[in-house]
């Protein structure tokens, strides 16, 4: 049944036949056997015979399924809409005091405001609200009390919940997969998330199994399905593989994530490049570096930049006064790089270089894609022409 308008009021038709004569201020098309109708600035629900299913008394009504309805009214303050859930004939399922309600896999995922002190002043109201989350079943019975400060879906029936600065994995049926014991919980890469317990870091899979026990002072996520970087409690840094096995350990001040089997490292405030076994590929005599994931590598020495490849081969002289990446500038962070490379308008990683007040574009092989020119504007005009259309 479709709504239609006649002389400023709405009714319903089935095909060309009028089923419900126009009588409402507004009406939405039928959905799951119900029609949402508006009358005198209030909203309710009717069935196909124009019987009232939900009284026309709410600010908004949303159809969740063929027998459950999310209803919304204005709260005490203009910014505080409140939601509840009712069944047919306005049978109360959840009272109207929630900030949000969503139906997911036959569960009601809810949030509500938890206010601190509310001060009513002459010109308004100041408040300190926090938001807490929980789960109810379709009968309104509690599965998880709304007391969690964070709620994140990780799959069809798995949540990451937070409370009192601790995190746990929970099923949507309310059963805890892990204890509420992790003080940090990162994003999943290759079915491994970075966790912190008792101030030590490790990794956990989506089933809640600690696949690499929390025993490191710091770890990087597994951005690739091979290796990542760790710092041990004794201060040493190194690489571990996906099974948690140590494959290199050293005394560097900083060790970056490995790309193409090589990683930038800093020793005595100087940067260099090493391979996964710790072999030095580029000596530690540089004040800065820029590296794009699977792309261009630049190292700076004595105020000049040179271009290298991931084996340590020097591709240009130390000649550039400035060296600017088009993506992921001055960072060696593959989570950023994946995004930047995918969104790049160019087919390859490029750098904008300056040499004695002339400007050009070089690629990851150290070759000039756009030769040196006295004008930045001309260089960027030429760059526009090689963008992916």
Buried (B, 14 or more C-beta within 10 A) or exposed (E): BEBBEEEEBBBBBEEEEEBBEBEBBEBBEBEEBBBBBBBEEBBBBBEBEBEBBBBBBBBBBBBBEEBBBBBBBEBEEEEBBBBBBBBBEBEEBBEBEBBEBEBEEEBBBBBBBBEEEEEEEEEEEEBEBEBBBBBBBBEBEBBBEBEBBBBEBBEEBBBBBBBEEBBBBBBBEBEEBBEBEBEBBBEBBBBBBBBBBEEBBBBBBBEBEBBBBBBBBBBBBBBBEEBBBBBBEEEBBBBBBBEBEEEBBEEBEBBBBBBBEBBBBBBEEBBBBBBBEBEEBBBBEBEEBBBBBBBBBBBBBEEBBBBBBBEBEEBBEBEBEBBBBBBBEEBBBBBBBBEBBEEBEBEBBBBBBBBEEBBBBBBBEBEEBBEBBEEEEEBEEBBEEBEEE
